Amino acid sequence: MVKSKINGNYTVPLRRKREKKTNYKKRLSYIKSGLTRLVIRSTSQNYIVQLVNYSDNGDNVLSSVDVSSLRKIGWKYFTGNTTSAYLFGLLLAKNKTSEVTDEVIVDFGLTHVLSKSKLYAVVKGAIDGGLNVLVSEEMLPSEDRISGAHVVDYAKSLSKEDYEKQFSRLVKNGVKPENMTNDFLAIKKKILGA
């Protein structure tokens, strides 16, 4: 609680601020910009990616993508990695509406984000999909990381026993991690409609 300097009364902070769910100072700066926000939230196995405009009656979600959207187009791999993060951003950008402003600002919420991380892979996907996102190129992950080349190299370096242990869920579903880059390129092509 904050003690008022005038009469000694206490002012209770807003509920979402107390619960550490909203940074109102940052949110106000996003709203004042007048730009569409690329809202990115992550869980351990999923991303929720939205294009949001502010309105007086509350935020207006223009477009949204989650794990079910990615599964519908044929992505069979884990959905919490850099490769799938890129595809989330790409898919969202291709589903954008005409209400999106010319420039888009990124909203990571309260998450502390490192450069070249999975969340910036979402941003890279959105840029490649045609959104003009205000972000520095130095923050975005490399093409090798995005395409899953590191997973392919790792899968090929393992012994058969370690391979089956590490990728048991994928093997059980009939998916081979050493094909990840090729499958990624096929899904990317499908999203872009090329």
C-alpha positions as CSV (number, residue, x, y, z in Angstrom):
1,M,0.0,0.0,0.0
2,V,1.1,3.5,-0.7
3,K,0.8,6.2,2.0
4,S,-0.5,9.5,0.8
5,K,1.6,12.5,1.7
6,I,-1.4,14.8,2.1
7,N,-3.6,13.2,4.7
8,G,-1.8,9.9,5.7
9,N,-4.4,7.7,4.0
10,Y,-3.4,4.5,2.2
11,T,-4.0,4.1,-1.5
12,V,-4.4,0.5,-2.7
13,P,-2.7,-0.2,-6.0
14,L,-4.7,-1.5,-8.9
15,R,-5.5,-5.3,-8.6
16,R,-3.5,-6.3,-11.8
17,K,-0.5,-4.3,-10.6
18,R,-0.7,-6.0,-7.1
19,E,-0.9,-9.4,-8.8
20,K,2.1,-8.5,-11.0
21,K,0.1,-9.0,-14.2
22,T,0.3,-5.6,-15.7
23,N,2.9,-2.9,-16.0
24,Y,0.6,0.1,-16.4
25,K,3.4,2.5,-17.3
26,K,4.6,0.3,-20.2
27,R,1.0,-0.3,-21.3
28,L,0.3,3.4,-21.4
29,S,3.3,4.0,-23.6
30,Y,2.0,1.3,-26.0
31,I,-1.5,2.9,-26.1
32,K,-0.1,6.4,-26.6
33,S,1.9,5.2,-29.7
34,G,-1.4,4.5,-31.5
35,L,0.2,1.4,-33.1
36,T,-1.1,-2.1,-33.3
37,R,0.6,-4.3,-30.7
38,L,2.1,-7.7,-31.5
39,V,1.3,-9.4,-28.2
40,I,3.4,-12.4,-27.4
41,R,2.8,-14.6,-24.4
42,S,4.5,-18.0,-23.8
43,T,3.9,-21.0,-21.7
44,S,6.3,-24.0,-21.4
45,Q,4.8,-25.7,-24.5
46,N,2.8,-23.0,-26.3
47,Y,2.7,-19.5,-27.5
48,I,-0.3,-17.2,-27.7
49,V,0.4,-14.6,-30.4
50,Q,-2.1,-11.8,-31.1
51,L,-2.4,-8.5,-33.0
52,V,-4.2,-6.1,-30.7
53,N,-5.6,-2.5,-31.1
54,Y,-6.6,-0.4,-28.2
55,S,-10.2,0.9,-28.0
56,D,-12.0,2.8,-25.2
57,N,-14.1,-0.3,-24.5
58,G,-11.0,-2.6,-24.0
59,D,-8.4,-4.2,-26.3
60,N,-9.6,-5.3,-29.7
61,V,-8.0,-8.6,-30.8
62,L,-7.6,-8.4,-34.6
63,S,-6.0,-11.8,-35.1
64,S,-4.8,-14.6,-32.9
65,V,-2.7,-17.8,-33.3
66,D,-2.1,-20.6,-30.8
67,V,-1.0,-24.3,-30.9
68,S,-4.1,-25.6,-32.5
69,S,-3.6,-23.2,-35.5
70,L,-0.1,-24.7,-36.1
71,R,-1.3,-28.3,-35.7
72,K,-4.0,-27.7,-38.3
73,I,-1.4,-27.0,-41.0
74,G,0.6,-30.1,-40.2
75,W,3.3,-29.2,-37.7
76,K,4.0,-32.4,-35.8
77,Y,7.0,-31.3,-33.6
78,F,7.2,-29.8,-30.2
79,T,5.5,-26.4,-30.1
80,G,7.6,-24.7,-27.4
81,N,10.8,-24.3,-29.4
82,T,12.4,-21.6,-31.6
83,T,11.3,-23.2,-34.9
84,S,7.6,-23.4,-33.9
85,A,7.8,-19.8,-32.5
86,Y,8.9,-18.6,-35.9
87,L,6.0,-20.4,-37.5
88,F,3.5,-18.8,-35.0
89,G,4.7,-15.3,-36.0
90,L,4.6,-16.2,-39.7
91,L,1.1,-17.6,-39.5
92,L,-0.2,-14.6,-37.5
93,A,1.2,-12.2,-40.1
94,K,-0.4,-14.1,-43.0
95,N,-3.8,-14.0,-41.1
96,K,-3.6,-10.2,-40.4
97,T,-6.6,-7.9,-41.1
98,S,-6.8,-4.5,-42.7
99,E,-7.1,-2.9,-39.3
100,V,-3.4,-3.4,-38.5
101,T,-1.4,-0.2,-38.6
102,D,1.5,0.3,-41.0
103,E,4.0,-0.2,-38.1
104,V,3.6,-2.7,-35.3
105,I,5.1,-2.5,-31.8
106,V,6.0,-5.7,-29.8
107,D,4.4,-6.3,-26.4
108,F,6.1,-9.0,-24.4
109,G,4.2,-8.2,-21.2
110,L,6.1,-8.7,-18.0
111,T,8.5,-11.3,-19.5
112,H,12.2,-10.4,-19.5
113,V,13.3,-11.3,-23.0
114,L,16.9,-11.9,-24.2
115,S,18.1,-11.1,-27.7
116,K,18.0,-14.0,-30.2
117,S,15.5,-15.9,-27.9
118,K,12.4,-17.9,-28.9
119,L,10.2,-14.9,-28.4
120,Y,12.2,-12.9,-30.9
121,A,11.7,-15.8,-33.3
122,V,8.0,-15.0,-33.2
123,V,8.9,-11.4,-34.2
124,K,11.1,-12.7,-37.0
125,G,8.3,-14.8,-38.3
126,A,5.9,-11.8,-38.2
127,I,8.4,-9.7,-40.1
128,D,8.9,-12.4,-42.8
129,G,5.1,-12.7,-43.1
130,G,4.8,-9.0,-44.0
131,L,4.4,-7.1,-40.8
132,N,6.5,-3.9,-40.3
133,V,7.6,-4.6,-36.7
134,L,9.7,-2.0,-34.9
135,V,12.6,-4.1,-33.8
136,S,16.4,-4.1,-34.2
137,E,17.8,-6.8,-36.5
138,E,20.4,-7.7,-33.9
139,M,17.7,-9.0,-31.6
140,L,16.5,-11.7,-34.0
141,P,17.8,-15.3,-34.0
142,S,19.8,-16.7,-37.0
143,E,18.3,-18.7,-39.9
144,D,20.0,-21.9,-38.7
145,R,18.4,-21.6,-35.3
146,I,15.0,-20.8,-36.7
147,S,15.1,-23.7,-39.2
148,G,15.9,-26.3,-36.5
149,A,19.4,-27.2,-38.0
150,H,20.8,-27.4,-34.5
151,V,18.1,-30.1,-33.6
152,V,19.0,-32.0,-36.7
153,D,22.7,-31.9,-36.0
154,Y,22.1,-33.0,-32.4
155,A,19.8,-35.9,-33.4
156,K,22.4,-37.2,-35.9
157,S,25.2,-37.0,-33.2
158,L,23.3,-39.3,-30.7
159,S,23.7,-43.0,-30.3
160,K,20.6,-45.1,-31.1
161,E,19.8,-45.6,-27.4
162,D,20.2,-41.9,-26.5
163,Y,18.3,-40.9,-29.7
164,E,15.3,-43.1,-28.7
165,K,15.4,-41.8,-25.1
166,Q,15.7,-38.1,-26.1
167,F,13.1,-38.1,-28.9
168,S,10.8,-40.8,-27.5
169,R,7.6,-38.8,-28.0
170,L,8.5,-37.9,-31.6
171,V,9.5,-41.4,-32.5
172,K,6.3,-42.8,-30.9
173,N,4.3,-40.4,-33.2
174,G,6.3,-41.5,-36.3
175,V,8.2,-38.2,-36.6
176,K,12.0,-38.1,-37.3
177,P,13.8,-35.2,-35.7
178,E,16.5,-35.3,-38.4
179,N,13.8,-34.3,-40.9
180,M,12.9,-31.2,-38.9
181,T,14.5,-28.6,-41.3
182,N,12.8,-30.1,-44.3
183,D,9.4,-30.3,-42.6
184,F,9.9,-26.7,-41.4
185,L,10.6,-25.5,-44.9
186,A,7.5,-27.3,-46.2
187,I,5.2,-25.8,-43.5
188,K,6.7,-22.3,-44.2
189,K,6.0,-22.7,-47.9
190,K,2.5,-23.8,-47.1
191,I,1.8,-20.8,-44.9
192,L,3.3,-18.4,-47.5
193,G,1.2,-20.1,-50.1
194,A,4.2,-20.5,-52.5
